[in-house]
């Protein structure tokens, strides 16, 4: 069962923005998370960082949303990265080789 995701925009300064996600990034939540974060890129924030420290579960829809955000930011000349990735999500990134595509900040 999906734990409702909570997305908080924690910083907007100049051309950069940071957000924190809590809960699950899955088929139930991924579309709204992707839409809100893509809106930040569309609004001119060409550096977008997503804090995943409070994410408990990510499914294939969540992975797809992260890939889509990466591609969207890149297409606009920007950069999308994730930080504070929990160990279980790090393992998923490694298995799917998403850690080769996404910038993972310390």
C-alpha positions as CSV (number, residue, x, y, z in Angstrom):
1,X,0.0,0.0,0.0
2,X,1.3,3.4,-0.9
3,X,2.2,5.9,1.7
4,X,1.0,9.3,0.5
5,X,3.9,11.4,-0.7
6,X,4.5,14.9,0.6
7,X,6.5,17.2,-1.6
8,X,7.9,20.4,0.0
9,X,9.7,23.1,-1.9
10,X,12.4,24.1,0.6
11,X,14.3,26.7,-1.4
12,X,13.9,28.9,-4.4
13,X,16.7,31.3,-5.1
14,X,17.6,32.8,-8.4
15,X,17.8,29.9,-10.9
16,X,18.0,27.1,-8.4
17,X,15.4,25.2,-6.4
18,X,15.4,22.4,-3.8
19,X,12.6,20.1,-2.8
20,X,12.2,17.4,-0.1
21,X,10.0,14.3,-0.7
22,X,8.6,12.2,2.1
23,X,6.7,9.0,1.7
24,X,6.6,6.7,-1.3
25,X,7.4,7.5,-4.9
26,X,5.2,5.1,-6.7
27,X,2.4,4.7,-9.3
28,X,0.0,6.6,-7.0
29,X,2.3,9.6,-6.3
30,X,4.9,9.8,-9.1
31,X,2.8,11.7,-11.7
32,X,2.0,14.6,-9.3
33,X,5.6,14.8,-8.0
34,X,6.9,14.9,-11.6
35,X,4.4,17.5,-12.6
36,X,5.2,19.8,-9.7
37,X,9.0,19.5,-10.1
38,X,8.8,19.9,-13.9
39,X,6.9,23.1,-13.2
40,X,9.9,24.5,-11.3
41,X,12.1,23.8,-14.3
42,X,9.6,25.4,-16.6
43,X,9.6,28.5,-14.3
44,X,13.3,29.0,-14.9
45,X,15.0,27.0,-12.1
46,X,17.7,25.4,-14.1
47,X,19.3,23.7,-11.0
48,X,16.9,21.4,-9.2
49,X,17.8,19.2,-6.3
50,X,15.4,16.6,-4.7
51,X,16.1,15.4,-1.2
52,X,15.0,11.8,-0.9
53,X,16.0,11.2,2.8
54,X,12.4,10.5,3.9
55,X,11.4,8.3,1.0
56,X,10.6,4.8,2.0
57,X,9.8,3.1,-1.3
58,X,10.3,3.7,-5.0
59,X,8.7,1.6,-7.8
60,X,9.2,1.6,-11.5
61,X,6.8,4.6,-11.9
62,X,8.9,6.5,-9.4
63,X,12.1,5.6,-11.3
64,X,10.4,6.7,-14.5
65,X,9.5,10.1,-13.0
66,X,13.1,10.7,-11.9
67,X,14.3,9.8,-15.4
68,X,11.7,12.1,-17.0
69,X,12.7,15.0,-14.6
70,X,16.4,14.4,-15.5
71,X,15.6,14.5,-19.2
72,X,13.3,17.5,-18.9
73,X,15.9,19.6,-17.0
74,X,18.6,18.6,-19.5
75,X,16.4,19.6,-22.4
76,X,16.0,23.1,-20.8
77,X,19.8,23.4,-20.3
78,X,19.4,22.6,-16.6
79,X,20.5,20.0,-14.1
80,X,18.4,17.7,-11.9
81,X,20.0,15.9,-9.0
82,X,19.0,13.9,-6.0
83,X,20.6,13.9,-2.5
84,X,20.3,12.1,0.8
85,X,19.3,8.9,-1.0
86,X,18.3,6.2,1.6
87,X,20.2,2.8,1.4
88,X,17.3,0.8,0.0
89,X,16.8,3.4,-2.8
90,X,20.5,3.5,-3.5
91,X,20.4,-0.3,-4.0
92,X,17.5,0.2,-6.5
93,X,19.5,2.9,-8.3
94,X,22.5,0.6,-8.5
95,X,20.4,-2.4,-9.8
96,X,18.7,-0.3,-12.4
97,X,21.9,1.6,-13.2
98,X,20.0,4.8,-12.6
99,X,23.0,6.0,-10.5
100,X,24.8,6.2,-13.9
101,X,22.2,8.6,-15.3
102,X,21.2,10.7,-12.3
103,X,23.5,13.1,-10.5
104,X,23.5,11.9,-6.8
105,X,24.8,14.6,-4.5
106,X,26.3,13.7,-1.1
